Amino acid sequence: MSSPADAVASAPDRPWLLRRWPAAAGLVLALATGIGIAGGGEVVPVVTASGFVYLGAAALRSRAAAWPVFAVAFVLIGIGRAVPAFDPSWWMLGLAAVLVGYGASRGALRPPWGLPLQAAAMLVLGAVALVAVEAAAGWAGLVVAAGLLAHAAWDVHHHRTERVVARSMAEFCAVLDTVLALVVLIVTVT
Protein backbone atom coordinates (compact mmCIF):
# COMPACT_ATOMS: atom_id res chain seq x y z
CA MET A 1 0.00 0.00 0.00
CA SER A 2 1.88 3.06 -1.26
CA SER A 3 1.12 6.68 -0.70
CA PRO A 4 1.00 9.22 -3.56
CA ALA A 5 4.34 10.56 -2.34
CA ASP A 6 5.83 7.09 -2.79
CA ALA A 7 4.56 6.94 -6.37
CA VAL A 8 6.36 10.19 -7.15
CA ALA A 9 9.52 8.95 -5.41
CA SER A 10 9.67 5.75 -7.44
CA ALA A 11 8.43 6.78 -10.90
CA PRO A 12 11.23 5.58 -13.23
CA ASP A 13 10.57 8.19 -15.93
CA ARG A 14 11.19 11.14 -13.63
CA PRO A 15 14.59 12.81 -13.18
CA TRP A 16 16.77 11.38 -10.41
CA LEU A 17 16.16 14.28 -8.01
CA LEU A 18 12.39 13.92 -8.31
CA ARG A 19 12.66 10.17 -7.68
CA ARG A 20 15.00 10.67 -4.74
CA TRP A 21 13.41 13.78 -3.24
CA PRO A 22 13.08 12.13 0.20
CA ALA A 23 16.83 11.45 0.31
CA ALA A 24 17.61 14.98 -0.90
CA ALA A 25 15.25 16.48 1.70
CA GLY A 26 16.80 14.32 4.43
CA LEU A 27 20.28 15.49 3.42
CA VAL A 28 19.25 19.15 3.43
CA LEU A 29 17.54 18.89 6.83
CA ALA A 30 20.47 16.97 8.34
CA LEU A 31 22.97 19.58 7.18
CA ALA A 32 20.72 22.47 8.27
CA THR A 33 20.27 20.86 11.68
CA GLY A 34 23.97 20.13 12.04
CA ILE A 35 25.24 23.58 11.10
CA GLY A 36 26.66 25.31 14.13
CA ILE A 37 25.95 22.61 16.71
CA ALA A 38 28.42 22.41 19.56
CA GLY A 39 27.58 18.84 20.53
CA GLY A 40 25.19 15.93 20.33
CA GLY A 41 23.00 17.25 23.13
CA GLU A 42 21.54 19.82 20.75
CA VAL A 43 20.22 17.06 18.50
CA VAL A 44 18.56 14.94 21.20
CA PRO A 45 15.02 15.89 20.09
CA VAL A 46 15.72 14.40 16.66
CA VAL A 47 16.37 11.03 18.32
CA THR A 48 13.05 11.30 20.13
CA ALA A 49 11.30 12.38 16.93
CA SER A 50 12.61 9.35 15.05
CA GLY A 51 10.67 7.03 17.31
CA PHE A 52 7.69 9.37 17.62
CA VAL A 53 7.03 9.45 13.87
CA TYR A 54 6.98 5.66 13.54
CA LEU A 55 4.87 5.23 16.65
CA GLY A 56 2.38 7.83 15.42
CA ALA A 57 1.96 6.13 12.05
CA ALA A 58 1.51 2.75 13.75
CA ALA A 59 -1.01 4.10 16.29
CA LEU A 60 -3.01 5.80 13.54
CA ARG A 61 -2.71 2.66 11.37
CA SER A 62 -1.70 4.72 8.38
CA ARG A 63 1.67 4.69 6.67
CA ALA A 64 0.89 8.09 5.15
CA ALA A 65 0.27 9.54 8.64
CA ALA A 66 4.05 9.50 9.19
CA TRP A 67 4.41 12.81 7.32
CA PRO A 68 1.85 14.75 9.39
CA VAL A 69 3.32 13.25 12.58
CA PHE A 70 6.75 14.37 11.35
CA ALA A 71 5.31 17.87 10.86
CA VAL A 72 4.18 17.88 14.50
CA ALA A 73 7.67 16.80 15.62
CA PHE A 74 9.26 19.44 13.37
CA VAL A 75 7.11 22.18 14.91
CA LEU A 76 7.84 20.97 18.45
CA ILE A 77 11.59 20.93 17.76
CA GLY A 78 11.32 24.42 16.25
CA ILE A 79 9.55 25.71 19.36
CA GLY A 80 12.24 24.07 21.47
CA ARG A 81 14.94 25.96 19.59
CA ALA A 82 13.08 29.25 19.96
CA VAL A 83 11.97 28.82 23.59
CA PRO A 84 14.78 27.45 25.79
CA ALA A 85 12.40 26.35 28.57
CA PHE A 86 10.39 24.21 26.13
CA ASP A 87 11.65 20.61 25.86
CA PRO A 88 10.29 19.02 22.69
CA SER A 89 11.42 15.53 23.72
CA TRP A 90 9.12 15.53 26.76
CA TRP A 91 6.23 16.77 24.63
CA MET A 92 6.83 14.02 22.05
CA LEU A 93 7.05 11.40 24.79
CA GLY A 94 3.76 12.66 26.24
CA LEU A 95 2.08 12.65 22.83
CA ALA A 96 3.49 9.18 22.22
CA ALA A 97 1.77 7.91 25.37
CA VAL A 98 -1.51 9.41 24.15
CA LEU A 99 -1.02 7.81 20.73
CA VAL A 100 -0.34 4.40 22.29
CA GLY A 101 -3.59 4.67 24.24
CA TYR A 102 -5.49 5.80 21.17
CA GLY A 103 -4.01 3.09 18.95
CA ALA A 104 -4.61 0.35 21.52
CA SER A 105 -8.24 1.43 21.92
CA ARG A 106 -8.68 1.26 18.15
CA GLY A 107 -7.25 -2.23 17.75
CA ALA A 108 -3.76 -1.29 16.59
CA LEU A 109 -2.11 -3.96 18.76
CA ARG A 110 -2.04 -6.21 15.70
CA PRO A 111 0.16 -6.87 13.82
CA PRO A 112 2.94 -7.18 16.38
CA TRP A 113 5.40 -5.28 14.16
CA GLY A 114 3.02 -2.31 14.25
CA LEU A 115 2.15 -0.48 17.44
CA PRO A 116 3.68 -2.97 19.92
CA LEU A 117 7.11 -2.96 18.25
CA GLN A 118 7.02 0.78 17.55
CA ALA A 119 6.10 1.48 21.18
CA ALA A 120 9.08 -0.59 22.30
CA ALA A 121 11.32 1.30 19.88
CA MET A 122 9.94 4.60 21.22
CA LEU A 123 10.86 3.51 24.75
CA VAL A 124 14.41 2.67 23.65
CA LEU A 125 14.86 5.91 21.71
CA GLY A 126 13.31 7.91 24.56
CA ALA A 127 15.78 6.28 26.94
CA VAL A 128 18.65 7.09 24.58
CA ALA A 129 17.50 10.71 24.49
CA LEU A 130 17.25 10.92 28.29
CA VAL A 131 20.69 9.34 28.75
CA ALA A 132 22.19 11.76 26.22
CA VAL A 133 20.71 14.77 28.05
CA GLU A 134 22.29 13.66 31.33
CA ALA A 135 25.64 12.57 29.86
CA ALA A 136 28.81 14.62 29.63
CA ALA A 137 29.19 16.41 26.28
CA GLY A 138 31.49 13.84 24.66
CA TRP A 139 29.40 10.91 25.75
CA ALA A 140 26.19 12.68 24.75
CA GLY A 141 27.50 13.00 21.21
CA LEU A 142 28.39 9.32 21.05
CA VAL A 143 25.01 8.27 22.50
CA VAL A 144 23.08 10.51 20.09
CA ALA A 145 25.11 9.33 17.09
CA ALA A 146 24.58 5.68 18.09
CA GLY A 147 20.84 6.26 18.49
CA LEU A 148 20.62 7.95 15.10
CA LEU A 149 22.60 5.22 13.37
CA ALA A 150 20.49 2.52 14.99
CA HIS A 151 17.38 4.31 13.80
CA ALA A 152 18.85 4.62 10.30
CA ALA A 153 19.06 0.82 10.22
CA TRP A 154 15.42 0.75 11.42
CA ASP A 155 14.54 3.09 8.54
CA VAL A 156 16.24 0.86 5.97
CA HIS A 157 14.38 -2.18 7.30
CA HIS A 158 11.03 -0.40 7.10
CA HIS A 159 11.83 0.95 3.64
CA ARG A 160 12.54 -2.58 2.40
CA THR A 161 9.53 -4.22 4.08
CA GLU A 162 7.18 -1.30 3.30
CA ARG A 163 5.76 -1.43 6.83
CA VAL A 164 4.57 1.18 9.30
CA VAL A 165 5.61 4.37 7.47
CA ALA A 166 5.51 5.51 3.85
CA ARG A 167 8.62 4.49 1.92
CA SER A 168 9.32 8.16 1.29
CA MET A 169 9.46 8.77 5.06
CA ALA A 170 11.73 5.78 5.64
CA GLU A 171 14.10 6.99 2.90
CA PHE A 172 14.03 10.56 4.21
CA CYS A 173 14.74 9.42 7.78
CA ALA A 174 17.50 7.00 6.77
CA VAL A 175 19.44 9.82 5.12
CA LEU A 176 18.62 12.37 7.84
CA ASP A 177 19.65 9.99 10.64
CA THR A 178 22.85 8.82 8.94
CA VAL A 179 24.13 12.24 7.89
CA LEU A 180 23.20 13.88 11.19
CA ALA A 181 24.90 11.04 13.11
CA LEU A 182 28.08 11.63 11.09
CA VAL A 183 27.91 15.39 11.74
CA VAL A 184 27.46 14.73 15.48
CA LEU A 185 30.39 12.31 15.48
CA ILE A 186 32.63 14.81 13.70
CA VAL A 187 31.67 17.57 16.14
CA THR A 188 32.15 15.24 19.11
CA VAL A 189 35.56 13.95 18.00
CA THR A 190 36.90 17.37 17.04
Buried (B, 14 or more C-beta within 10 A) or exposed (E): EBBEBBEBBBEEEEEEEEBBBBBBBBBEBBEEBBEEBEBBBBBBBBBBBBBBBBBBBBBBBBBBBBBBBBEBBBEBBEEBEEEEEBBBBBBBBEBBEEBBEBBBEEEBBEEEBBBBBBBEBBBBBBEBBBBBBEBEEEBBBBBBBBBBBBBBEBBBBBBEEBBBBBBBBBBBBBBBBBBBBBBBBEBBEE
